[in-house]
């Protein structure tokens, strides 16, 4: 196994199960999945595509809750072990910079990223079509909206967990307003989280069948001494609709629009009943990863069939070895200029 070190604080109580014998893929599922069942909160029929962070002595998370009127919003949840969650009854109330209430018409697929001493929630909302919503909090009591960072149409925005070359860095996936049949991952930089520029192309969909329609950022990139480990989603189209799998790549540490390596094979694909059967069948949609730098453990939270939350595990070594073994990054992916 190759040596690779995660650069983050240790997380001694990371949710964990050892790898079962004969696991062909580098990622394996929690045996008690799904960890969140249907109708988890009054007025919410399904929770999926959600993100978590260590907080105080346990964990906190932002959860996509599909209300019983069909409209998605973001709900706050707390957990001691990262597996059993208690949700707040009411959706998160955002305020704008002047303290006035700001509630998007809908909000879905939240990511939660801590940069320095602030937590950022990034989601998809309506701004003349699908666009990126963003808010910040330090205490999970007040949530201040950051005005539309990007133009429509866009989805799957995820921040890097630290500034790079003194800039905030965000991945996103420009799209259309429907069930987008295309899409690559791009990167943008900002000195202040308000003004974004230096937009660069990172990765395209590929000729690998599982990701030959579109791709999109998933978990916040994981910093290692070899570069940024990116766990993302890749989509293919079948006669019965889209299939969402998880993929992995390694981005350059100082110039993360450069793809150093990229696995030609998925790291997880819908196989279990809770991934294959639900409101939208055949969806594994990664949104967050917890990491323990002492052991290299990684716990991935992913949405299952737009109906449940699942937990899956890997290690930095296993993921890195798999990316090296099945690397298909092309030379064009390694220039900065074209981007
Ligand atoms: C995408 C998003 C995700 C969803 C996926 C599969 O376009 O809407 O929230 O999980 O489709 O339905």
Boltz pocket constraint, residues with backbone or C-beta under 6 A from the ligand:
constraints:
  - pocket:
      binder: B
      contacts: [[A, 49], [A, 108], [A, 109], [A, 178], [A, 179], [A, 180], [A, 244], [A, 280], [A, 283], [A, 285], [A, 303], [A, 306]]
      max_distance: 6.0
